[in-house]
Amino acid sequence: MTTTQPPVVLNSWKEIASYLGLGVRTVQRYEREYRLPVRRIEGKSRGAVLALPKDLDDWLRRTPLHNLDSDPSENLSNKHLLQEHQKAMSTLKSSLTKLNEKITEGQRILLRQRWFGQEDR
């Protein structure tokens, strides 16, 4: 029985993503935001990429990961904060809607005054 070894060099975003078990766009974002060790031809900021599995494995070991399931009380706290923010946003939306209605009514009054020549001077 033979075991398949990972390639010595990963030659595309697709190969890198497959190796990490992620999507291509996620891997590209990780390169931009988290310094995923992807190599490029010197002098080129875009285009062909390659990566070494050893570099990717080292990066994974060095990069702290946040596991949402590790502390259920933290999840509840975050959920509570999210609910608080949603309530605040709902209140703000309601206030802005009322303010918009008042502004619109004020504009109508001004237009009527100008139309009928009742403008304050």
Biopython code that builds the backbone (N, CA, C, O; Angstrom):
import numpy as np
from Bio.PDB.StructureBuilder import StructureBuilder

atoms = [
    (1, "MET", "N", (0.847, -1.170, 0.000)),
    (1, "MET", "CA", (0.000, 0.000, 0.000)),
    (1, "MET", "C", (0.896, 1.238, 0.000)),
    (1, "MET", "O", (1.803, 1.348, 0.825)),
    (2, "THR", "N", (0.648, 2.158, -0.913)),
    (2, "THR", "CA", (1.443, 3.376, -0.970)),
    (2, "THR", "C", (0.637, 4.537, -0.421)),
    (2, "THR", "O", (-0.572, 4.646, -0.626)),
    (3, "THR", "N", (1.346, 5.392, 0.278)),
    (3, "THR", "CA", (0.692, 6.609, 0.781)),
    (3, "THR", "C", (1.109, 7.755, -0.116)),
    (3, "THR", "O", (2.262, 7.840, -0.539)),
    (4, "THR", "N", (0.182, 8.620, -0.400)),
    (4, "THR", "CA", (0.506, 9.758, -1.251)),
    (4, "THR", "C", (1.065, 10.878, -0.395)),
    (4, "THR", "O", (0.462, 11.277, 0.602)),
    (5, "GLN", "N", (2.187, 11.365, -0.782)),
    (5, "GLN", "CA", (2.849, 12.461, -0.099)),
    (5, "GLN", "C", (2.369, 13.783, -0.688)),
    (5, "GLN", "O", (2.090, 13.860, -1.885)),
    (6, "PRO", "N", (2.268, 14.835, 0.146)),
    (6, "PRO", "CA", (1.905, 16.132, -0.430)),
    (6, "PRO", "C", (3.013, 16.593, -1.369)),
    (6, "PRO", "O", (4.175, 16.228, -1.195)),
    (7, "PRO", "N", (2.653, 17.384, -2.348)),
    (7, "PRO", "CA", (3.667, 17.874, -3.281)),
    (7, "PRO", "C", (4.752, 18.653, -2.533)),
    (7, "PRO", "O", (4.500, 19.243, -1.482)),
    (8, "VAL", "N", (5.948, 18.642, -3.091)),
    (8, "VAL", "CA", (7.060, 19.378, -2.494)),
    (8, "VAL", "C", (6.799, 20.871, -2.587)),
    (8, "VAL", "O", (7.139, 21.624, -1.675)),
    (9, "VAL", "N", (6.195, 21.299, -3.690)),
    (9, "VAL", "CA", (5.865, 22.707, -3.889)),
    (9, "VAL", "C", (4.413, 22.798, -4.355)),
    (9, "VAL", "O", (3.998, 22.093, -5.275)),
    (10, "LEU", "N", (3.660, 23.666, -3.713)),
    (10, "LEU", "CA", (2.279, 23.918, -4.128)),
    (10, "LEU", "C", (2.323, 25.071, -5.120)),
    (10, "LEU", "O", (2.805, 26.154, -4.789)),
    (11, "ASN", "N", (1.820, 24.850, -6.344)),
    (11, "ASN", "CA", (2.052, 25.789, -7.443)),
    (11, "ASN", "C", (0.897, 26.703, -7.801)),
    (11, "ASN", "O", (0.970, 27.396, -8.816)),
    (12, "SER", "N", (-0.161, 26.734, -7.015)),
    (12, "SER", "CA", (-1.278, 27.607, -7.360)),
    (12, "SER", "C", (-2.098, 27.884, -6.112)),
    (12, "SER", "O", (-1.953, 27.216, -5.088)),
    (13, "TRP", "N", (-2.971, 28.894, -6.222)),
    (13, "TRP", "CA", (-3.877, 29.177, -5.106)),
    (13, "TRP", "C", (-4.734, 27.957, -4.812)),
    (13, "TRP", "O", (-5.012, 27.643, -3.655)),
    (14, "LYS", "N", (-5.149, 27.275, -5.867)),
    (14, "LYS", "CA", (-6.013, 26.112, -5.695)),
    (14, "LYS", "C", (-5.302, 25.003, -4.919)),
    (14, "LYS", "O", (-5.896, 24.391, -4.031)),
    (15, "GLU", "N", (-4.039, 24.742, -5.245)),
    (15, "GLU", "CA", (-3.281, 23.713, -4.528)),
    (15, "GLU", "C", (-3.049, 24.113, -3.072)),
    (15, "GLU", "O", (-3.140, 23.275, -2.175)),
    (16, "ILE", "N", (-2.748, 25.397, -2.835)),
    (16, "ILE", "CA", (-2.524, 25.883, -1.471)),
    (16, "ILE", "C", (-3.812, 25.753, -0.664)),
    (16, "ILE", "O", (-3.801, 25.284, 0.474)),
    (17, "ALA", "N", (-4.915, 26.173, -1.267)),
    (17, "ALA", "CA", (-6.207, 26.103, -0.588)),
    (17, "ALA", "C", (-6.572, 24.652, -0.278)),
    (17, "ALA", "O", (-7.046, 24.352, 0.818)),
    (18, "SER", "N", (-6.357, 23.766, -1.222)),
    (18, "SER", "CA", (-6.667, 22.353, -1.026)),
    (18, "SER", "C", (-5.815, 21.774, 0.105)),
    (18, "SER", "O", (-6.314, 21.024, 0.944)),
    (19, "TYR", "N", (-4.548, 22.121, 0.121)),
    (19, "TYR", "CA", (-3.648, 21.630, 1.165)),
    (19, "TYR", "C", (-4.122, 22.062, 2.549)),
    (19, "TYR", "O", (-4.056, 21.289, 3.505)),
    (20, "LEU", "N", (-4.605, 23.314, 2.651)),
    (20, "LEU", "CA", (-5.052, 23.847, 3.941)),
    (20, "LEU", "C", (-6.503, 23.492, 4.243)),
    (20, "LEU", "O", (-6.973, 23.693, 5.363)),
    (21, "GLY", "N", (-7.217, 22.962, 3.246)),
    (21, "GLY", "CA", (-8.630, 22.634, 3.443)),
    (21, "GLY", "C", (-9.509, 23.875, 3.510)),
    (21, "GLY", "O", (-10.507, 23.899, 4.230)),
    (22, "LEU", "N", (-9.134, 24.901, 2.759)),
    (22, "LEU", "CA", (-9.862, 26.173, 2.737)),
    (22, "LEU", "C", (-10.209, 26.539, 1.306)),
    (22, "LEU", "O", (-9.766, 25.880, 0.365)),
    (23, "GLY", "N", (-10.993, 27.580, 1.142)),
    (23, "GLY", "CA", (-11.295, 28.098, -0.183)),
    (23, "GLY", "C", (-10.179, 28.998, -0.684)),
    (23, "GLY", "O", (-9.395, 29.530, 0.102)),
    (24, "VAL", "N", (-10.113, 29.162, -1.984)),
    (24, "VAL", "CA", (-9.070, 29.983, -2.606)),
    (24, "VAL", "C", (-9.119, 31.416, -2.092)),
    (24, "VAL", "O", (-8.088, 31.980, -1.725)),
    (25, "ARG", "N", (-10.324, 32.012, -2.062)),
    (25, "ARG", "CA", (-10.423, 33.413, -1.621)),
    (25, "ARG", "C", (-10.025, 33.566, -0.147)),
    (25, "ARG", "O", (-9.443, 34.580, 0.240)),
    (26, "THR", "N", (-10.339, 32.570, 0.661)),
    (26, "THR", "CA", (-9.947, 32.614, 2.072)),
    (26, "THR", "C", (-8.434, 32.600, 2.188)),
    (26, "THR", "O", (-7.859, 33.362, 2.966)),
    (27, "VAL", "N", (-7.785, 31.731, 1.415)),
    (27, "VAL", "CA", (-6.327, 31.643, 1.445)),
    (27, "VAL", "C", (-5.709, 32.963, 0.975)),
    (27, "VAL", "O", (-4.722, 33.423, 1.549)),
    (28, "GLN", "N", (-6.281, 33.568, -0.057)),
    (28, "GLN", "CA", (-5.763, 34.854, -0.534)),
    (28, "GLN", "C", (-5.924, 35.926, 0.532)),
    (28, "GLN", "O", (-5.041, 36.763, 0.718)),
    (29, "ARG", "N", (-7.061, 35.899, 1.234)),
    (29, "ARG", "CA", (-7.270, 36.864, 2.318)),
    (29, "ARG", "C", (-6.281, 36.615, 3.454)),
    (29, "ARG", "O", (-5.756, 37.565, 4.035)),
    (30, "TYR", "N", (-6.023, 35.355, 3.773)),
    (30, "TYR", "CA", (-5.056, 35.036, 4.828)),
    (30, "TYR", "C", (-3.661, 35.538, 4.450)),
    (30, "TYR", "O", (-2.897, 35.962, 5.317)),
    (31, "GLU", "N", (-3.335, 35.491, 3.175)),
    (31, "GLU", "CA", (-2.038, 36.022, 2.753)),
    (31, "GLU", "C", (-1.973, 37.524, 3.016)),
    (31, "GLU", "O", (-0.983, 38.029, 3.545)),
    (32, "ARG", "N", (-3.058, 38.242, 2.633)),
    (32, "ARG", "CA", (-3.077, 39.699, 2.814)),
    (32, "ARG", "C", (-3.117, 40.089, 4.286)),
    (32, "ARG", "O", (-2.347, 40.941, 4.729)),
    (33, "GLU", "N", (-4.013, 39.464, 5.040)),
    (33, "GLU", "CA", (-4.279, 39.920, 6.397)),
    (33, "GLU", "C", (-3.434, 39.251, 7.475)),
    (33, "GLU", "O", (-3.153, 39.855, 8.509)),
    (34, "TYR", "N", (-3.027, 38.002, 7.235)),
    (34, "TYR", "CA", (-2.342, 37.253, 8.287)),
    (34, "TYR", "C", (-0.971, 36.751, 7.880)),
    (34, "TYR", "O", (-0.374, 35.921, 8.565)),
    (35, "ARG", "N", (-0.479, 37.254, 6.770)),
    (35, "ARG", "CA", (0.872, 36.933, 6.309)),
    (35, "ARG", "C", (1.095, 35.443, 6.065)),
    (35, "ARG", "O", (2.131, 34.896, 6.442)),
    (36, "LEU", "N", (0.127, 34.796, 5.437)),
    (36, "LEU", "CA", (0.297, 33.407, 5.035)),
    (36, "LEU", "C", (1.532, 33.340, 4.138)),
    (36, "LEU", "O", (1.642, 34.128, 3.198)),
    (37, "PRO", "N", (2.458, 32.425, 4.400)),
    (37, "PRO", "CA", (3.731, 32.412, 3.659)),
    (37, "PRO", "C", (3.596, 31.876, 2.233)),
    (37, "PRO", "O", (3.804, 30.692, 1.966)),
    (38, "VAL", "N", (3.247, 32.778, 1.340)),
    (38, "VAL", "CA", (3.129, 32.462, -0.077)),
    (38, "VAL", "C", (4.261, 33.180, -0.788)),
    (38, "VAL", "O", (4.557, 34.339, -0.497)),
    (39, "ARG", "N", (4.882, 32.494, -1.708)),
    (39, "ARG", "CA", (6.014, 33.087, -2.437)),
    (39, "ARG", "C", (5.585, 33.497, -3.836)),
    (39, "ARG", "O", (4.709, 32.888, -4.450)),
    (40, "ARG", "N", (6.232, 34.550, -4.316)),
    (40, "ARG", "CA", (5.966, 35.050, -5.670)),
    (40, "ARG", "C", (7.294, 35.266, -6.378)),
    (40, "ARG", "O", (8.348, 35.370, -5.750)),
    (41, "ILE", "N", (7.217, 35.329, -7.682)),
    (41, "ILE", "CA", (8.419, 35.627, -8.454)),
    (41, "ILE", "C", (8.878, 37.025, -8.089)),
    (41, "ILE", "O", (8.055, 37.932, -7.966)),
    (42, "GLU", "N", (10.169, 37.214, -7.915)),
    (42, "GLU", "CA", (10.717, 38.501, -7.491)),
    (42, "GLU", "C", (10.277, 39.612, -8.436)),
    (42, "GLU", "O", (10.351, 39.486, -9.658)),
    (43, "GLY", "N", (9.813, 40.711, -7.826)),
    (43, "GLY", "CA", (9.396, 41.869, -8.596)),
    (43, "GLY", "C", (7.938, 41.832, -9.018)),
    (43, "GLY", "O", (7.444, 42.788, -9.615)),
    (44, "LYS", "N", (7.256, 40.764, -8.723)),
    (44, "LYS", "CA", (5.843, 40.647, -9.097)),
    (44, "LYS", "C", (4.998, 40.639, -7.835)),
    (44, "LYS", "O", (5.220, 39.826, -6.938)),
    (45, "SER", "N", (4.018, 41.554, -7.764)),
    (45, "SER", "CA", (3.148, 41.587, -6.588)),
    (45, "SER", "C", (1.892, 40.755, -6.810)),
    (45, "SER", "O", (1.162, 40.469, -5.860)),
    (46, "ARG", "N", (1.636, 40.369, -8.043)),
    (46, "ARG", "CA", (0.469, 39.543, -8.367)),
    (46, "ARG", "C", (0.910, 38.459, -9.351)),
    (46, "ARG", "O", (2.043, 38.464, -9.834)),
    (47, "GLY", "N", (0.026, 37.563, -9.629)),
    (47, "GLY", "CA", (0.362, 36.537, -10.604)),
    (47, "GLY", "C", (0.654, 35.210, -9.944)),
    (47, "GLY", "O", (0.067, 34.872, -8.915)),
    (48, "ALA", "N", (1.560, 34.462, -10.538)),
    (48, "ALA", "CA", (1.860, 33.110, -10.093)),
    (48, "ALA", "C", (2.354, 33.091, -8.638)),
    (48, "ALA", "O", (3.142, 33.936, -8.214)),
    (49, "VAL", "N", (1.864, 32.103, -7.900)),
    (49, "VAL", "CA", (2.264, 31.933, -6.511)),
    (49, "VAL", "C", (2.721, 30.506, -6.301)),
    (49, "VAL", "O", (2.371, 29.604, -7.061)),
    (50, "LEU", "N", (3.507, 30.317, -5.260)),
    (50, "LEU", "CA", (3.857, 28.980, -4.827)),
    (50, "LEU", "C", (4.097, 29.012, -3.331)),
    (50, "LEU", "O", (4.394, 30.055, -2.749)),
    (51, "ALA", "N", (3.962, 27.848, -2.728)),
    (51, "ALA", "CA", (4.152, 27.744, -1.283)),
    (51, "ALA", "C", (4.741, 26.379, -0.972)),
    (51, "ALA", "O", (4.516, 25.403, -1.688)),
    (52, "LEU", "N", (5.487, 26.337, 0.098)),
    (52, "LEU", "CA", (6.054, 25.080, 0.566)),
    (52, "LEU", "C", (5.199, 24.557, 1.713)),
    (52, "LEU", "O", (4.904, 25.297, 2.652)),
    (53, "PRO", "N", (4.799, 23.291, 1.647)),
    (53, "PRO", "CA", (3.974, 22.740, 2.726)),
    (53, "PRO", "C", (4.592, 22.948, 4.110)),
    (53, "PRO", "O", (3.872, 23.210, 5.074)),
    (54, "LYS", "N", (5.919, 22.834, 4.217)),
    (54, "LYS", "CA", (6.585, 23.033, 5.513)),
    (54, "LYS", "C", (6.348, 24.450, 6.036)),
    (54, "LYS", "O", (6.096, 24.635, 7.226)),
    (55, "ASP", "N", (6.427, 25.454, 5.149)),
    (55, "ASP", "CA", (6.180, 26.842, 5.553)),
    (55, "ASP", "C", (4.743, 27.017, 6.033)),
    (55, "ASP", "O", (4.487, 27.688, 7.032)),
    (56, "LEU", "N", (3.809, 26.403, 5.304)),
    (56, "LEU", "CA", (2.404, 26.509, 5.691)),
    (56, "LEU", "C", (2.151, 25.832, 7.038)),
    (56, "LEU", "O", (1.421, 26.359, 7.878)),
    (57, "ASP", "N", (2.756, 24.668, 7.236)),
    (57, "ASP", "CA", (2.600, 23.962, 8.517)),
    (57, "ASP", "C", (3.173, 24.789, 9.668)),
    (57, "ASP", "O", (2.567, 24.882, 10.735)),
    (58, "ASP", "N", (4.344, 25.388, 9.445)),
    (58, "ASP", "CA", (4.958, 26.243, 10.477)),
    (58, "ASP", "C", (4.063, 27.438, 10.783)),
    (58, "ASP", "O", (3.880, 27.800, 11.945)),
    (59, "TRP", "N", (3.503, 28.055, 9.732)),
    (59, "TRP", "CA", (2.608, 29.201, 9.906)),
    (59, "TRP", "C", (1.390, 28.800, 10.728)),
    (59, "TRP", "O", (0.973, 29.537, 11.621)),
    (60, "LEU", "N", (0.815, 27.631, 10.430)),
    (60, "LEU", "CA", (-0.344, 27.159, 11.181)),
    (60, "LEU", "C", (-0.010, 26.956, 12.657)),
    (60, "LEU", "O", (-0.823, 27.263, 13.529)),
    (61, "ARG", "N", (1.181, 26.440, 12.933)),
    (61, "ARG", "CA", (1.577, 26.239, 14.337)),
    (61, "ARG", "C", (1.794, 27.572, 15.061)),
    (61, "ARG", "O", (1.476, 27.696, 16.244)),
    (62, "ARG", "N", (2.333, 28.563, 14.355)),
    (62, "ARG", "CA", (2.629, 29.869, 14.962)),
    (62, "ARG", "C", (1.399, 30.752, 15.126)),
    (62, "ARG", "O", (1.348, 31.585, 16.030)),
    (63, "THR", "N", (0.409, 30.574, 14.258)),
    (63, "THR", "CA", (-0.742, 31.471, 14.236)),
    (63, "THR", "C", (-1.743, 31.081, 15.310)),
    (63, "THR", "O", (-2.265, 29.966, 15.294)),
    (64, "PRO", "N", (-2.021, 31.998, 16.254)),
    (64, "PRO", "CA", (-3.013, 31.675, 17.276)),
    (64, "PRO", "C", (-4.403, 31.609, 16.655)),
    (64, "PRO", "O", (-4.808, 32.492, 15.898)),
    (65, "LEU", "N", (-5.111, 30.559, 16.987)),
    (65, "LEU", "CA", (-6.461, 30.389, 16.471)),
    (65, "LEU", "C", (-7.449, 30.574, 17.605)),
    (65, "LEU", "O", (-7.188, 30.166, 18.736)),
    (66, "HIS", "N", (-8.570, 31.182, 17.307)),
    (66, "HIS", "CA", (-9.620, 31.392, 18.301)),
    (66, "HIS", "C", (-10.707, 30.370, 18.041)),
    (66, "HIS", "O", (-11.326, 30.365, 16.977)),
    (67, "ASN", "N", (-10.934, 29.517, 19.003)),
    (67, "ASN", "CA", (-11.961, 28.487, 18.873)),
    (67, "ASN", "C", (-13.208, 28.960, 19.599)),
    (67, "ASN", "O", (-13.205, 29.072, 20.825)),
    (68, "LEU", "N", (-14.269, 29.239, 18.862)),
    (68, "LEU", "CA", (-15.488, 29.752, 19.465)),
    (68, "LEU", "C", (-16.137, 28.759, 20.414)),
    (68, "LEU", "O", (-16.874, 29.153, 21.318)),
    (69, "ASP", "N", (-15.868, 27.470, 20.214)),
    (69, "ASP", "CA", (-16.490, 26.461, 21.060)),
    (69, "ASP", "C", (-15.697, 26.199, 22.337)),
    (69, "ASP", "O", (-16.134, 25.421, 23.186)),
    (70, "SER", "N", (-14.542, 26.835, 22.482)),
    (70, "SER", "CA", (-13.696, 26.521, 23.624)),
    (70, "SER", "C", (-14.264, 27.019, 24.942)),
    (70, "SER", "O", (-14.067, 26.374, 25.972)),
    (71, "ASP", "N", (-14.963, 28.147, 24.943)),
    (71, "ASP", "CA", (-15.504, 28.701, 26.178)),
    (71, "ASP", "C", (-16.954, 29.107, 25.955)),
    (71, "ASP", "O", (-17.221, 30.203, 25.462)),
    (72, "PRO", "N", (-17.895, 28.235, 26.315)),
    (72, "PRO", "CA", (-19.306, 28.539, 26.060)),
    (72, "PRO", "C", (-19.766, 29.837, 26.708)),
    (72, "PRO", "O", (-20.620, 30.526, 26.150)),
    (73, "SER", "N", (-19.221, 30.193, 27.876)),
    (73, "SER", "CA", (-19.647, 31.439, 28.517)),
    (73, "SER", "C", (-19.237, 32.644, 27.679)),
    (73, "SER", "O", (-19.930, 33.662, 27.667)),
    (74, "GLU", "N", (-18.114, 32.529, 26.981)),
    (74, "GLU", "CA", (-17.676, 33.620, 26.093)),
    (74, "GLU", "C", (-18.651, 33.762, 24.931)),
    (74, "GLU", "O", (-18.976, 34.876, 24.522)),
    (75, "ASN", "N", (-19.120, 32.633, 24.397)),
    (75, "ASN", "CA", (-20.112, 32.676, 23.322)),
    (75, "ASN", "C", (-21.389, 33.348, 23.790)),
    (75, "ASN", "O", (-21.967, 34.158, 23.067)),
    (76, "LEU", "N", (-21.835, 33.016, 25.002)),
    (76, "LEU", "CA", (-23.050, 33.629, 25.531)),
    (76, "LEU", "C", (-22.862, 35.119, 25.715)),
    (76, "LEU", "O", (-23.761, 35.911, 25.433)),
    (77, "SER", "N", (-21.680, 35.496, 26.193)),
    (77, "SER", "CA", (-21.383, 36.915, 26.382)),
    (77, "SER", "C", (-21.406, 37.638, 25.040)),
    (77, "SER", "O", (-21.973, 38.725, 24.920)),
    (78, "ASN", "N", (-20.790, 37.033, 24.039)),
    (78, "ASN", "CA", (-20.783, 37.635, 22.699)),
    (78, "ASN", "C", (-22.198, 37.712, 22.141)),
    (78, "ASN", "O", (-22.560, 38.703, 21.507)),
    (79, "LYS", "N", (-22.998, 36.678, 22.370)),
    (79, "LYS", "CA", (-24.374, 36.680, 21.892)),
    (79, "LYS", "C", (-25.159, 37.790, 22.575)),
    (79, "LYS", "O", (-25.951, 38.485, 21.938)),
    (80, "HIS", "N", (-24.937, 37.952, 23.873)),
    (80, "HIS", "CA", (-25.608, 39.012, 24.621)),
    (80, "HIS", "C", (-25.209, 40.384, 24.072)),
    (80, "HIS", "O", (-26.065, 41.249, 23.885)),
    (81, "LEU", "N", (-23.923, 40.584, 23.815)),
    (81, "LEU", "CA", (-23.456, 41.851, 23.251)),
    (81, "LEU", "C", (-24.090, 42.102, 21.880)),
    (81, "LEU", "O", (-24.488, 43.225, 21.571)),
    (82, "LEU", "N", (-24.180, 41.066, 21.076)),
    (82, "LEU", "CA", (-24.781, 41.208, 19.761)),
    (82, "LEU", "C", (-26.246, 41.614, 19.881)),
    (82, "LEU", "O", (-26.718, 42.469, 19.132)),
    (83, "GLN", "N", (-26.961, 41.006, 20.817)),
    (83, "GLN", "CA", (-28.360, 41.357, 21.026)),
    (83, "GLN", "C", (-28.488, 42.812, 21.481)),
    (83, "GLN", "O", (-29.389, 43.524, 21.037)),
    (84, "GLU", "N", (-27.592, 43.253, 22.365)),
    (84, "GLU", "CA", (-27.595, 44.650, 22.815)),
    (84, "GLU", "C", (-27.375, 45.593, 21.628)),
    (84, "GLU", "O", (-28.061, 46.606, 21.496)),
    (85, "HIS", "N", (-26.414, 45.251, 20.770)),
    (85, "HIS", "CA", (-26.132, 46.087, 19.596)),
    (85, "HIS", "C", (-27.330, 46.108, 18.647)),
    (85, "HIS", "O", (-27.651, 47.148, 18.071)),
    (86, "GLN", "N", (-27.987, 44.963, 18.487)),
    (86, "GLN", "CA", (-29.155, 44.913, 17.611)),
    (86, "GLN", "C", (-30.276, 45.807, 18.149)),
    (86, "GLN", "O", (-30.944, 46.495, 17.377)),
    (87, "LYS", "N", (-30.482, 45.798, 19.463)),
    (87, "LYS", "CA", (-31.508, 46.663, 20.064)),
    (87, "LYS", "C", (-31.153, 48.129, 19.844)),
    (87, "LYS", "O", (-32.007, 48.934, 19.472)),
    (88, "ALA", "N", (-29.892, 48.468, 20.078)),
    (88, "ALA", "CA", (-29.448, 49.856, 19.897)),
    (88, "ALA", "C", (-29.621, 50.292, 18.444)),
    (88, "ALA", "O", (-30.051, 51.414, 18.178)),
    (89, "MET", "N", (-29.285, 49.404, 17.500)),
    (89, "MET", "CA", (-29.431, 49.739, 16.080)),
    (89, "MET", "C", (-30.899, 49.915, 15.714)),
    (89, "MET", "O", (-31.236, 50.788, 14.915)),
    (90, "SER", "N", (-31.768, 49.101, 16.287)),
    (90, "SER", "CA", (-33.194, 49.213, 16.019)),
    (90, "SER", "C", (-33.733, 50.547, 16.530)),
    (90, "SER", "O", (-34.507, 51.214, 15.843)),
    (91, "THR", "N", (-33.322, 50.931, 17.736)),
    (91, "THR", "CA", (-33.736, 52.218, 18.307)),
    (91, "THR", "C", (-33.223, 53.370, 17.449)),
    (91, "THR", "O", (-33.954, 54.322, 17.175)),
    (92, "LEU", "N", (-31.972, 53.279, 17.031)),
    (92, "LEU", "CA", (-31.383, 54.318, 16.188)),
    (92, "LEU", "C", (-32.119, 54.415, 14.853)),
    (92, "LEU", "O", (-32.391, 55.513, 14.369)),
    (93, "LYS", "N", (-32.436, 53.277, 14.269)),
    (93, "LYS", "CA", (-33.167, 53.276, 12.996)),
    (93, "LYS", "C", (-34.521, 53.953, 13.160)),
    (93, "LYS", "O", (-34.936, 54.738, 12.307)),
    (94, "SER", "N", (-35.206, 53.649, 14.254)),
    (94, "SER", "CA", (-36.508, 54.258, 14.516)),
    (94, "SER", "C", (-36.375, 55.769, 14.659)),
    (94, "SER", "O", (-37.173, 56.522, 14.100)),
    (95, "SER", "N", (-35.363, 56.215, 15.412)),
    (95, "SER", "CA", (-35.143, 57.651, 15.598)),
    (95, "SER", "C", (-34.831, 58.343, 14.279)),
    (95, "SER", "O", (-35.330, 59.436, 14.012)),
    (96, "LEU", "N", (-34.008, 57.705, 13.458)),
    (96, "LEU", "CA", (-33.652, 58.302, 12.165)),
    (96, "LEU", "C", (-34.855, 58.369, 11.236)),
    (96, "LEU", "O", (-35.004, 59.326, 10.476)),
    (97, "THR", "N", (-35.713, 57.355, 11.293)),
    (97, "THR", "CA", (-36.929, 57.364, 10.471)),
    (97, "THR", "C", (-37.821, 58.532, 10.874)),
    (97, "THR", "O", (-38.337, 59.242, 10.011)),
    (98, "LYS", "N", (-38.008, 58.738, 12.185)),
    (98, "LYS", "CA", (-38.833, 59.851, 12.664)),
    (98, "LYS", "C", (-38.222, 61.193, 12.267)),
    (98, "LYS", "O", (-38.932, 62.104, 11.841)),
    (99, "LEU", "N", (-36.912, 61.308, 12.408)),
    (99, "LEU", "CA", (-36.232, 62.546, 12.031)),
    (99, "LEU", "C", (-36.393, 62.816, 10.538)),
    (99, "LEU", "O", (-36.633, 63.953, 10.132)),
    (100, "ASN", "N", (-36.263, 61.777, 9.728)),
    (100, "ASN", "CA", (-36.430, 61.920, 8.282)),
    (100, "ASN", "C", (-37.846, 62.386, 7.950)),
    (100, "ASN", "O", (-38.038, 63.224, 7.069)),
    (101, "GLU", "N", (-38.835, 61.839, 8.659)),
    (101, "GLU", "CA", (-40.224, 62.259, 8.432)),
    (101, "GLU", "C", (-40.407, 63.738, 8.780)),
    (101, "GLU", "O", (-41.097, 64.459, 8.060)),
    (102, "LYS", "N", (-39.800, 64.193, 9.872)),
    (102, "LYS", "CA", (-39.906, 65.599, 10.257)),
    (102, "LYS", "C", (-39.238, 66.498, 9.224)),
    (102, "LYS", "O", (-39.769, 67.554, 8.879)),
    (103, "ILE", "N", (-38.085, 66.083, 8.734)),
    (103, "ILE", "CA", (-37.382, 66.872, 7.715)),
    (103, "ILE", "C", (-38.225, 66.955, 6.449)),
    (103, "ILE", "O", (-38.367, 68.024, 5.856)),
    (104, "THR", "N", (-38.778, 65.828, 6.044)),
    (104, "THR", "CA", (-39.620, 65.805, 4.844)),
    (104, "THR", "C", (-40.826, 66.719, 5.015)),
    (104, "THR", "O", (-41.165, 67.468, 4.098)),
    (105, "GLU", "N", (-41.479, 66.670, 6.170)),
    (105, "GLU", "CA", (-42.631, 67.546, 6.436)),
    (105, "GLU", "C", (-42.205, 69.011, 6.421)),
    (105, "GLU", "O", (-42.920, 69.859, 5.888)),
    (106, "GLY", "N", (-41.055, 69.309, 6.996)),
    (106, "GLY", "CA", (-40.533, 70.680, 6.981)),
    (106, "GLY", "C", (-40.277, 71.160, 5.562)),
    (106, "GLY", "O", (-40.553, 72.314, 5.232)),
    (107, "GLN", "N", (-39.752, 70.277, 4.727)),
    (107, "GLN", "CA", (-39.519, 70.640, 3.332)),
    (107, "GLN", "C", (-40.835, 70.919, 2.610)),
    (107, "GLN", "O", (-40.921, 71.843, 1.800)),
    (108, "ARG", "N", (-41.851, 70.125, 2.903)),
    (108, "ARG", "CA", (-43.169, 70.351, 2.285)),
    (108, "ARG", "C", (-43.732, 71.706, 2.705)),
    (108, "ARG", "O", (-44.268, 72.442, 1.876)),
    (109, "ILE", "N", (-43.611, 72.038, 3.991)),
    (109, "ILE", "CA", (-44.112, 73.323, 4.494)),
    (109, "ILE", "C", (-43.389, 74.468, 3.796)),
    (109, "ILE", "O", (-44.027, 75.427, 3.361)),
    (110, "LEU", "N", (-42.059, 74.380, 3.682)),
    (110, "LEU", "CA", (-41.283, 75.422, 3.009)),
    (110, "LEU", "C", (-41.704, 75.563, 1.548)),
    (110, "LEU", "O", (-41.839, 76.679, 1.047)),
    (111, "LEU", "N", (-41.910, 74.452, 0.871)),
    (111, "LEU", "CA", (-42.335, 74.516, -0.528)),
    (111, "LEU", "C", (-43.705, 75.172, -0.655)),
    (111, "LEU", "O", (-43.918, 75.987, -1.553)),
    (112, "ARG", "N", (-44.644, 74.827, 0.239)),
    (112, "ARG", "CA", (-45.976, 75.446, 0.208)),
    (112, "ARG", "C", (-45.875, 76.948, 0.456)),
    (112, "ARG", "O", (-46.532, 77.741, -0.220)),
    (113, "GLN", "N", (-45.047, 77.336, 1.432)),
    (113, "GLN", "CA", (-44.898, 78.762, 1.746)),
    (113, "GLN", "C", (-44.333, 79.506, 0.542)),
    (113, "GLN", "O", (-44.800, 80.594, 0.207)),
    (114, "ARG", "N", (-43.339, 78.927, -0.102)),
    (114, "ARG", "CA", (-42.755, 79.576, -1.276)),
    (114, "ARG", "C", (-43.759, 79.606, -2.431)),
    (114, "ARG", "O", (-43.844, 80.603, -3.148)),
    (115, "TRP", "N", (-44.501, 78.545, -2.613)),
    (115, "TRP", "CA", (-45.465, 78.455, -3.700)),
    (115, "TRP", "C", (-46.577, 79.485, -3.563)),
    (115, "TRP", "O", (-46.996, 80.116, -4.533)),
    (116, "PHE", "N", (-47.041, 79.633, -2.325)),
    (116, "PHE", "CA", (-48.155, 80.579, -2.096)),
    (116, "PHE", "C", (-47.669, 81.950, -1.649)),
    (116, "PHE", "O", (-48.484, 82.799, -1.287)),
    (117, "GLY", "N", (-46.357, 82.188, -1.664)),
    (117, "GLY", "CA", (-45.805, 83.508, -1.343)),
    (117, "GLY", "C", (-45.891, 83.865, 0.115)),
    (117, "GLY", "O", (-45.980, 85.043, 0.460)),
    (118, "GLN", "N", (-45.865, 82.869, 0.985)),
    (118, "GLN", "CA", (-45.984, 83.142, 2.409)),
    (118, "GLN", "C", (-44.625, 83.010, 3.117)),
    (118, "GLN", "O", (-44.566, 82.755, 4.320)),
    (119, "GLU", "N", (-43.564, 83.181, 2.373)),
    (119, "GLU", "CA", (-42.222, 83.006, 2.914)),
    (119, "GLU", "C", (-41.902, 84.133, 3.885)),
    (119, "GLU", "O", (-42.203, 85.295, 3.612)),
    (120, "ASP", "N", (-41.295, 83.796, 5.015)),
    (120, "ASP", "CA", (-40.885, 84.819, 6.002)),
    (120, "ASP", "C", (-39.737, 85.637, 5.415)),
    (120, "ASP", "O", (-38.815, 85.101, 4.800)),
    (121, "ARG", "N", (-39.827, 86.995, 5.633)),
    (121, "ARG", "CA", (-38.755, 87.860, 5.105)),
    (121, "ARG", "C", (-38.226, 88.740, 6.181)),
    (121, "ARG", "O", (-37.321, 89.538, 5.937)),
]
sb = StructureBuilder()
sb.init_structure("model")
sb.init_model(0)
sb.init_chain("A")
sb.init_seg("    ")
for serial, (resi, resn, name, xyz) in enumerate(atoms, 1):
    if name == "N":
        sb.init_residue(resn, " ", resi, " ")
    sb.init_atom(name, np.array(xyz, "f"), 0.0, 1.0, " ", f" {name:<3s}", serial, name[0])
structure = sb.get_structure()
